[in-house]
Amino acid sequence: MNELKVSKIFNIRFSEVDSMNVVWHGSYPLYFEDAREAFGKKYGLEYMSFFDHGYFAPLVELTFHYKKPIKYGMCPRIDIIYRPTEAAKIVFDYEIHDPKDESLIAMGHSVQVFMDLNYQLVWDNPPFYQEWKKHWGVISEE
């Protein structure tokens, strides 16, 4: 199967750091969100396309593992990697690196599920998502 991955350099804003000059932990979900948007743009899986097909895709799991601090003025790189699954889920892993020495700053993981526009959980892959997976070669065509 193909590995779908996007990398993005981002700037640390002053408003994202605490009094120790370290990025506040609450900023990490925003970095992961930016990575998901970059992924969606590159691979045609934007949030509005879910809605346009009659679905929502809320986050149901989001985890972080911090290895070292991000400080004001750094320009880290976030890598987002799509993890294929047969289930009706969208699974991503994340890594944030310091491009100066490629050291690992943080890792993360997210899971999104599908709901219809009546907020009911969808157990099977929506047809548009199944087609998307086939198009990008991230599912076996049995």
C-alpha positions as CSV (number, residue, x, y, z in Angstrom):
1,M,0.0,0.0,0.0
2,N,1.0,3.6,-0.6
3,E,2.2,5.8,2.3
4,L,0.4,9.1,2.3
5,K,2.4,11.8,4.1
6,V,2.6,15.6,4.2
7,S,5.3,17.7,5.9
8,K,4.8,21.3,6.8
9,I,7.1,23.9,8.5
10,F,5.3,26.2,10.9
11,N,6.3,29.2,12.9
12,I,5.8,29.5,16.7
13,R,3.9,32.7,17.6
14,F,4.5,34.6,20.8
15,S,0.9,34.0,21.8
16,E,1.5,30.2,21.8
17,V,4.2,30.3,24.5
18,D,4.0,30.5,28.3
19,S,6.1,32.5,30.8
20,M,8.9,29.9,30.4
21,N,9.0,30.7,26.6
22,V,7.8,27.1,25.9
23,V,4.8,26.3,23.7
24,W,1.7,25.8,25.8
25,H,0.4,22.2,25.5
26,G,-3.0,23.5,24.3
27,S,-1.4,24.6,21.0
28,Y,-0.5,21.1,19.9
29,P,-4.1,20.3,18.8
30,L,-4.0,23.3,16.5
31,Y,-0.7,22.2,15.0
32,F,-2.2,18.8,14.3
33,E,-5.3,20.5,12.9
34,D,-3.1,22.5,10.5
35,A,-1.4,19.3,9.4
36,R,-4.8,17.6,8.7
37,E,-5.8,20.6,6.6
38,A,-2.6,20.4,4.6
39,F,-3.1,16.7,4.2
40,G,-6.7,17.2,3.0
41,K,-5.6,19.9,0.5
42,K,-2.9,17.7,-1.0
43,Y,-4.9,14.5,-1.1
44,G,-8.4,15.8,-1.7
45,L,-9.8,15.0,1.7
46,E,-10.8,18.4,2.9
47,Y,-13.3,18.9,5.8
48,M,-15.9,20.5,3.6
49,S,-15.8,17.5,1.2
50,F,-17.1,15.3,4.1
51,F,-20.0,17.7,4.6
52,D,-20.6,18.0,0.8
53,H,-21.0,14.2,0.8
54,G,-23.4,14.2,3.8
55,Y,-21.0,13.4,6.6
56,F,-19.2,14.9,9.6
57,A,-15.8,13.5,10.7
58,P,-15.3,14.4,14.4
59,L,-12.2,13.5,16.4
60,V,-12.8,10.8,18.9
61,E,-9.2,10.2,19.9
62,L,-6.2,12.6,20.2
63,T,-3.0,11.8,21.9
64,F,0.4,13.5,22.3
65,H,3.8,12.4,23.6
66,Y,6.2,15.2,24.3
67,K,10.0,14.6,23.9
68,K,11.4,18.1,24.2
69,P,10.0,21.7,24.4
70,I,9.2,23.9,21.4
71,K,10.3,27.5,22.1
72,Y,9.4,30.8,20.7
73,G,11.2,31.5,17.5
74,M,11.6,27.9,16.4
75,C,10.3,26.8,13.0
76,P,9.5,23.1,13.6
77,R,8.3,20.7,10.9
78,I,5.2,18.6,11.4
79,D,4.8,15.3,9.5
80,I,1.3,13.8,9.2
81,I,1.1,10.1,8.1
82,Y,-2.2,8.5,7.1
83,R,-2.7,5.0,8.6
84,P,-5.0,2.8,6.5
85,T,-7.7,0.8,8.2
86,E,-10.6,-1.2,6.9
87,A,-12.8,0.4,9.5
88,A,-14.9,3.6,8.8
89,K,-12.2,5.7,10.5
90,I,-9.6,8.2,9.5
91,V,-6.4,7.5,11.4
92,F,-3.3,9.8,11.4
93,D,0.1,9.7,13.2
94,Y,2.1,12.9,13.7
95,E,5.7,13.7,14.3
96,I,7.1,17.2,15.1
97,H,10.8,17.6,14.4
98,D,13.4,20.3,14.8
99,P,14.6,20.8,11.2
100,K,18.0,22.1,12.5
101,D,19.0,18.6,13.8
102,E,16.0,16.4,12.9
103,S,15.5,15.7,16.6
104,L,12.0,14.5,17.6
105,I,10.0,17.1,19.6
106,A,6.7,15.4,19.9
107,M,4.5,12.5,18.5
108,G,0.8,12.2,18.3
109,H,-2.1,10.2,17.0
110,S,-5.7,11.0,16.0
111,V,-8.8,9.0,15.1
112,Q,-11.9,10.4,13.3
113,V,-15.1,8.6,12.7
114,F,-18.0,9.4,10.4
115,M,-21.4,10.6,11.4
116,D,-24.3,11.4,9.1
117,L,-25.9,14.9,9.1
118,N,-28.3,13.7,11.8
119,Y,-25.3,13.0,14.1
120,Q,-25.7,9.2,13.9
121,L,-22.5,7.1,13.9
122,V,-21.8,5.5,10.5
123,W,-20.4,2.0,10.8
124,D,-19.5,1.4,7.1
125,N,-17.1,3.4,5.0
126,P,-19.0,6.1,3.2
127,P,-18.9,5.5,-0.6
128,F,-16.9,8.7,-1.2
129,Y,-14.3,7.6,1.3
130,Q,-14.1,4.1,0.0
131,E,-13.4,5.5,-3.5
132,W,-10.8,7.9,-2.0
133,K,-9.0,5.0,-0.4
134,K,-9.0,3.0,-3.7
135,H,-7.9,6.1,-5.7
136,W,-4.8,6.6,-3.4
137,G,-4.0,2.8,-3.1
138,V,-4.4,2.6,0.6
139,I,-6.9,-0.3,0.6
140,S,-6.7,-3.7,-0.8
141,E,-9.2,-4.2,-3.7
142,E,-10.5,-7.7,-2.9
